[in-house]
Amino acid sequence: MRKLIIGLACLIGLVVVVDFGAAAYSEYQVSRALREGGSLTADPEVTIHGFPFLTQAWKGKYDDVEVRARQVPNEMIGDVTIEATLNGVSVPASAIVEGSVREVPVDHLEGRMMIDPTDLGKFLGIPDLQVSAPPADRSDGTGGSGGSGSPTTGGIVFTGTVPVGPLQESVSVQADLVLRGEQLMIVATDFYFGPEGQEDFSVPTPLRQGVLDRFTKTIDPQSLPFGVIPTDVYAQGSQIVIEGSGDDLIINLDNLQTKV
């Protein structure tokens, strides 16, 4: 009985190792295809969730696949991070093994583009730009513009050094993030003197609008992963996140240059 139990344990361990190895190989093949199709500078991270993997591979249907590509060049903003969550991905196992994956049907896709403060600061001409969210208006941390670390819309705070008359001063402003079609509009609405702001400096009234304009800009239409149309924008931590989703899509891995 003891030998039987040990034998079964070894067999189960072998199956697990084989399953994870097959998943890793498939993730590598998909990553290479995404890099080539999207003209990326590095292989993106690809994770195929679900165990056992071999059962999904046998069916040619994968429940949950995550893709993350860092430092993706963007003509306007600089480098951005791209993420996508794909549900119901149909790819024959033979195509993965042969490295011939070209078209991928997907039941549902959620795509995100994340902009870091450094790159956004370069775009705005404010090199030391910092991004944060004001604290929630409610004491329970669930209301207002969102508690610390929570996604927030319309309540983002920018802090950076800009010209105020003849001086260079660090100021904080509250801004709205607005999607107009595929354009992202950053609109500074007022100065901010809360915990994250510069409380010890006030801008003279005649100069206020000019300073607010330094933090106001429109980013031209942005395509999310695999051509998904943006539907939402918010701040999470220190990043600005633009996201959207789509159903029943066909992803052409040979034509990603204009879509990733």
Summary of the structure (lengths in Angstrom):
residues: 260
radius of gyration: 23.3
end to end distance: 56.1
largest distance: 88.0
contacts: 787
relative contact order: 0.15
helix: 27%
strand: 40%
